[in-house]
Amino acid sequence: MIRLWLIIGGMVLVTYSVRLSVIVLLRGAEMPPSLVRALRFVPPAALSAIVLPELVTPNGALDLSPGNVRLLAGIIAGVVAWTTRRTLLPIAVGMVALWGLQAVL
């Protein structure tokens, strides 16, 4: 058990030191505007990479049918996100849509 915690602690230290090193090394440097614009797309790209596979492969197989309630709820949440440009509202609407669709379908 102690070995597991040492491994987890080591991983935390490595991850933290890698992130901190970039912050320390780039402290006074100015990034090119093109890089700053590109970095704005990293969070949505990472979130999409995590969420999209769960929406289209709910049971481990590709499912693009109207019976895929996760995909339908994701589309509803996406429309809300696109139109409102908010963060928490699409999550709430998507969850309510998912629960509602699961109850109906």
C-alpha positions in Angstrom: 0.0 0.0 0.0 2.9 2.4 0.8 4.4 1.6 -2.5 1.2 2.7 -4.3 1.2 6.0 -2.5 4.9 6.5 -3.3 4.2 5.9 -7.0 1.2 8.3 -6.9 3.3 10.9 -5.1 6.1 10.5 -7.6 3.7 11.0 -10.5 2.4 14.2 -8.8 5.9 15.6 -8.4 6.9 14.8 -12.0 3.7 16.3 -13.4 3.9 19.4 -11.2 7.6 20.0 -11.9 7.0 19.7 -15.7 4.2 22.2 -15.6 6.1 24.5 -13.2 9.2 24.4 -15.3 7.4 25.8 -18.3 5.9 28.6 -16.2 9.3 29.5 -14.7 11.2 29.3 -18.1 8.7 31.4 -19.9 8.2 33.9 -17.1 9.5 37.0 -18.8 9.1 35.8 -22.4 6.4 37.1 -24.7 4.6 34.6 -26.8 3.9 35.2 -30.4 0.3 36.3 -31.1 -0.3 33.3 -33.3 0.6 30.9 -30.4 -1.6 32.8 -28.0 -4.5 32.5 -30.4 -3.8 28.8 -30.9 -3.7 28.1 -27.1 -7.2 29.4 -26.8 -8.4 26.3 -28.6 -6.6 23.8 -26.3 -9.3 23.5 -23.6 -12.2 22.9 -26.1 -10.1 20.5 -28.1 -9.2 18.5 -24.9 -12.8 18.5 -23.7 -14.0 17.3 -27.1 -11.4 14.5 -27.2 -12.8 13.3 -23.8 -16.5 13.8 -24.4 -17.0 12.8 -28.1 -16.0 9.1 -27.8 -18.5 8.8 -24.9 -21.2 10.2 -27.0 -20.7 8.1 -30.1 -19.6 4.9 -28.5 -21.8 4.5 -25.4 -21.5 0.7 -25.2 -18.0 0.4 -26.8 -19.4 0.2 -30.4 -20.2 3.1 -32.7 -23.8 4.2 -32.3 -25.1 7.1 -34.4 -28.7 6.1 -34.2 -31.6 8.2 -32.8 -31.8 5.7 -29.9 -28.4 6.9 -28.6 -29.6 9.1 -25.8 -26.1 10.3 -24.9 -25.6 11.6 -28.5 -29.0 13.3 -28.5 -28.3 15.0 -25.2 -24.8 16.0 -26.4 -26.3 17.6 -29.5 -28.8 19.5 -27.4 -26.0 20.6 -25.0 -23.9 21.6 -28.0 -26.6 23.7 -29.5 -27.1 25.5 -26.1 -23.3 26.0 -25.9 -23.2 27.4 -29.4 -26.0 29.8 -28.9 -25.3 31.0 -25.4 -21.5 30.9 -25.3 -21.7 29.9 -21.7 -20.0 27.1 -19.8 -22.2 25.7 -17.0 -25.6 26.1 -18.7 -24.9 23.5 -21.5 -23.7 21.1 -18.9 -26.9 21.5 -16.9 -29.1 21.4 -20.0 -27.2 18.3 -21.3 -27.6 16.4 -18.0 -31.4 17.3 -17.8 -31.8 16.3 -21.5 -29.9 13.0 -20.8 -32.1 12.1 -17.8 -35.2 13.1 -19.6 -34.4 11.1 -22.7 -33.4 8.1 -20.6 -36.8 8.3 -18.9 -38.7 8.5 -22.2 -36.6 6.2 -24.4 
